[in-house]
Amino acid sequence: MYIFYIIFVLLVTAKSFSLTCNLYVSPDGSSTECSYDNPCSIQTALDTAKTNGRDDVICLKGGVYNITTTLIYDNDTVYPEDNRLTLLGEVNSSGEPVSILRGSFSGDILKIDLCSIRDEECQINRFSQVLIKNIKIQNATGQGLKIYTSSSDVTLENVVIENSSASSKKGVLYIFSENGDINLEKCKLIDNSSQTGAFYIESKNAVVGIKNCIFQNNISSITGGSGYIFSGNDEVYIVNSIISLNTSSGNCGGILIETVNGDISLTNNDIVGNQAISSRYGGLCIYADNDTPVINVYNNIFWENTATGNGEDIYINDDNDGNLRAVSLNIRNNFASCDLDLGYNQPCFLVERGSSLITFNNITGSSLGFVSYPSNLHLSPSSVCIDAGNNSAPHLPDKDLDGNRRIHNFIVDLGVYEYGSTPSSYRVEVVKIGDGYVYSFPSGIDCGDICSYEFPATHLSFTLTAKGNPGYMFDRWEGDCSVCGRGLSCSLILDKNYNCRARFIKISGSGGGGCTFFASASVSKYVDQLVIYSLISAIFLIRIGRRKFK
């Protein structure tokens, strides 16, 4: 009876997790296995992911991938399954992507098409998700990344696209969505050129969110120096982002946002140094095609944007349908090169109609106070932008672009950086390699395939503990946790963000699915640990059972 009780308790207390299939690629991978020992090419992994009937995480080993033909995940020959697709690269100690897709031909680098009819005509609802994280794309002669989706959410996190040119196309980054939300976070698009600058994003019925991004030194041949966003019926928001030193040969040197029925919010951004060459509207351009949107512009810094005529910093067409009814505009607590509160037809500020415009607490002057414009946009101690914001701004973030507490001294600053602030929390992220489980103390990490948690900065340290799932044993810690080596637990000082990797290896002779990645150590001592752990647990439970049934 006691033996049955022991086995039952061990079974029900063991945690079982359904993991995605990890497919591993390397710059010189040529296998069809897509395991760590035998990695495959990116295209082989994408082909496998289309037909294997499960969610997929394609892990890209750090290094340069010389791309000589377009990488494709679409419906040309096999209709993609309705499962999650993740492309996950590696980062260095500074968090910069080191998995690099470098264009070595004239054409697009990566295309992901989840539509039933190719290219923009999405006729079927699909509810999978696309996540692209820690990937750098460079030297594309064409679009570096383009994604078509019906109802799949698309997230780009820590994606860098640089030194790419798509002279005859819309954006080196192109995303089209029928109903799936589009999110860009911690992305950088730098030194690119196309008809619409760095990006072209089109959403018919879903949210477009941009947070903590940098769009810099991009060139547009038509409009929108850094990029163009079109929204049909849902919200667009841009938060904590830098839009700087972009150039357009047509109107709108900084960024162009157009909406039919969706609201638009810009909060705590730096839109500076953009230029419309011999054209109009140097910084922010907004076009409202219907009467229902609400436009909110809060806590931003507009500076040194240049163009011909009025509206150098901000131009808003609040009646683009021409029916004489303007949309609601809230322009509050911004710094601009002229006083936005003095009227909407002046050198830095132009609104077409303005009948539903509210301006309040906007400031101007010569003491903007960047530390070193344009290379360092942190605020200097004398800046008038310190404590000049609105704490009720829509989508006000909890952190600034550096990851520091967003509100310091009770009132938020203007722009992307909070003067004098310190971190309120640190992010710890664990990527699992192989089949296992990772948890943390204090609680927060409770792992799936990619696990992250924001630990309050008041914690002095944290501990991660790894445990292999059936058929697997823990091998080692890597990334920012590599100092812990092969210890099952890893305790570290909480003084920065951490990107850790936990590797698990398959026990020789065991069954079970999954790929083994970076498996190189003997597992004998881990088997011993499992046996000892099982014996201790059994003795403990027997003693409890005896006490209970006396």
Secondary structure, 3 states (H helix, E strand, C coil): CHHHHHHHHHHHHCCCCCCCEEEEECCCCCCCCCCCCCCECHHHHHHHHHHCCCCEEEEECCEEEEECCCEEECCCCCCCCCCCEEEECCECCCCCECEEEEECCEECCEEEECCCECCCECCCCCCCEEEEEEEEEECCECCCEEEEECCCEEEEEEEEEECCEECCCCCCEEEEECCCCEEEECCEEECCEECCCCEEEEECCCCEEEECCEEECCEECCCCCCEEEEECCCCEEEECCEEECCEECCCCCCEEEEECCCCEEEECCEEECCEECCCCCCCEEEEECCCCCEEEEECCEEECCECCCCCCCEEEECCCCCCCCCCEEEEECCECCCCHHHCCEECCEEECCCCCEEEECCECCCCCCEEECCCEEEECCCCCCCCCCCCCCCCCCCECCCCCECEECCEECCCCCCCCCCCCEEEEEEEEECCEEEEEECCCCECCCEEEEEEECCCCEEEEEEEECCCEEEEEEEECCHHHCCCCEEEEECCCCEEEEEEEEECCCCCCCCCCCCCCCCCHHHHHHHHHHHHHHHHHHHHHHHHHHC
